[in-house]
Amino acid sequence: MIKSKKMLWIALSLFIISTAISFPFPHAIPYGETIISVFNFPIRTVNGLNFMGVFSFALFIASLFFLTRSLKKYHKRAVLIAIILVVLLPQMLISSYQKTIATGIYAVFYDREASYCEFEMVGESTLGGECELSFENYSTDDLQYTLEFQESYPFEDEVPMVSLMNHNKVPYEVSIEGKEKKVVKIKTNIDVSNIENHVEGGSASDINIIIRSGDKIRKL
């Protein structure tokens, strides 16, 4: 079945590198983006093209090429299995890690899809903001961590919305018991009298946050 062990090892190596680059832990962004951001390399072009995403995809395609070259038959099956693995494996590994050996904030699962914020003016210069954020502590230890908000992609031409929650009280303190699933409700009034082009109302989902505990930090 195996025609070339050398090509098979190349395929496996490229697959592992591609998966590691796009691995979304401990932050929501891929691990590769976390590394290059430390060296201040650009992650995206001005038109939104993601360098690391393109690079990771190219490595994955190359791994499929060497995989098919390394096998005598079952090429389609091997490619299908590889595609399934690259889609499902990262989340399976993260979930297994958080539910078994992870400690501290690394054991905290943040449900972005169940979290949202709403804003409306409650006075001439006061914007009311209310957010509900869903967390689950997979560890048995009670945890305390701080929380702050961040915009998804803070381009210059975008009007800030979610980050306005940081104006009055940052960071927010969060406590969660072991094995607890909790919706954290945060409500605040924001003085927007000195903010130009501020939002006057609206809602936001897929809320980006940063949680910290000591010297540990996660961007979710």
N, C-alpha and C positions, 0 to 999 in steps of 0.2 A: 504493500500500500504506500509506503514512504519511498519516494524516488531519490530525494536528496535531503539528508539530515542537516547539511549546512544551511540550505535554504529554509528549512523548517525552523532552525534556531534563529535565523535572521528574522523570519516572520514573527516568531514569539517575542523576540526582543523589541521589534518595532511596535507590536501590539501592546506590550507592557508599558513602553515609553509613552505611547499615545494615550493610553488609559490613565497613566500617572499625571500627565500634563493636564488632562481635563477632569481630574478627580476633584469634586466639589466639597472639600473638607480640609481644615476645620472651618473655612469660610464658605459662603455661598458661591463665591466666584471660583473658577478652576484653580487648582494648585499652581499651575504654570503661570497664571497671571499674578498670583501672590508673589512668586519668586522674582519675576522680571520687574514688578513694581518697586521692589526693594532697591534695584539698580537704576530706577527712574527711566527705564526704557518705555517707549510708547506702547500701550496695549491696543489702542484703536486708532484708526485714521480719522480724519475730520468727517468723512462720510459714513462712519460707523463700522468700517470693516475691522474685524477682530483678528489681529495677527496670530495670536495663540490658537484661536479656533481653526484658522486655515492651516496652520502648521500641524496641529493635532490631526486634522482630517487627512492631510497629505500623508502623514505617517501611517494612519490606519489603512488608507488605500494601498500604500506600498506594502504593508504587512499582508494584505489580501493577495496581492500579486505574488509575493514570495511563497505564500501558503499554497496557492494553486500550483505553482511551479514545483513545490516540494512533494506533491502527492501524485500517485499514478492514476487514481480515480477518486470518486466522491467529491469532486471539486465544488459542486453547487451546495452539497450538504455542509462542507467545511466552511464555506463563505457564510451560509445562513446561520450556523452556530456562532461564528465570530461576530456577526452583526447583533445577534441576540445577547451575547455576552457583553459587548460594549455598551448596549443600552441598559441592561439590567444589573450587571456586576457591580458598578460603583455604589448604587443605592443599597444593594444587598450587603456589601461590605461595611458601609457606613452604619446601617441599621444594626448589624450584628455586633460591631465594635461598641456602639453606644449602649446597647442592651446587655453587654457582658462585662467588658473590662474598663470602659471609659469612666473617668471620675471628674468631679467639678463641673464647670460649664461645658466641657466636652461631652457630657452625658445629657445635655439639654437639647431637646428637639424643638425647633421653632416651626410652627405650621403657618407658612406664609399665606396659603390659600384661604385660611380661616381668619386671617387678620385684616383689619381695615381701619381707616381713619375718616372722620367727617368734620367739615368745617362750615361755620356760618357766622356772620357778623352779629354781635350781641350789643353793639353800641357804635357810635360814629367812628371810633378809632380802636375798637376792641374786637378781635376775632376769637371766637370760641372754637377750640379744637378738642375732639374726643376720639380716642383710639381704643380698640380692643385687640389685644395680641395674645395668641394662643401658644402656650408652652406645655411641654411634658418632660418631667424629670425621670429619666430611665434608671438612675442610680437609687440606692437606698438611703443616701445621705441628704439631709436638709441643706439647701443651698441658698446663698445670698449673692446677688450680683447687681451691677448697675447697668442701666440701659439708656441709650440715646438714639435719636433718629438721624437718618441720612437719606438724601435724594438718590434715586436710582442712577441717573446719569446727569450730573449737574452741568449741563451745557449753558453757555452764557445767555442764550436767547430764551431759556425756560424760566418761568416764574416759580420760585420756590413754594412748596406747599408743605410736605411732610416735615422738612427740617425746621419749619416755624415752631414746631412743638418743643424745640430746644431753647427757645428764647428766654423763658422765665425760670425753669427749674430743670437744670441738667447737672449731673445725671439723675435719672429716676432710680429709686431703689426697688428691687424686686426680691421677694422671698418665696421659695417654693419647697414644699416638703418632699421627702423621698417617695418615689413612685407616684407623685401627684401630677395630674393633668389640670392645668389652670389657665383661665382667661384673665389676663391682666388688663384692667381698665384704667386708662389715663385720661384725665380731663383737665384742661387748663384754659385760661384766658390770656390772649397774646396782645400786647400793645403794638399796633401796627402804624402808629402815627408817624414814625420816622422811617417806615419802610415804603419805598417806591414800588408801584405796580404790584402790590400784594393781592393775593386772591381774596375774594369776598365770600366765597362759599364753594362747596364741592366735596367730593369724596375721593378716596384713594385706596387701592388694594395692592397686594404684593408689597407690603411695607418693608423697606430696608432698615435694619437696625444694627447697632453695635452693642454687644454685651461684654462686660469686663468683670474680672474677679482677680484682684491682686495684679500680677504681671501677665495674666492670661487674657487674651482678647479674641473675640470671634465676630466677624462681619457677616451678618445673616440677611 
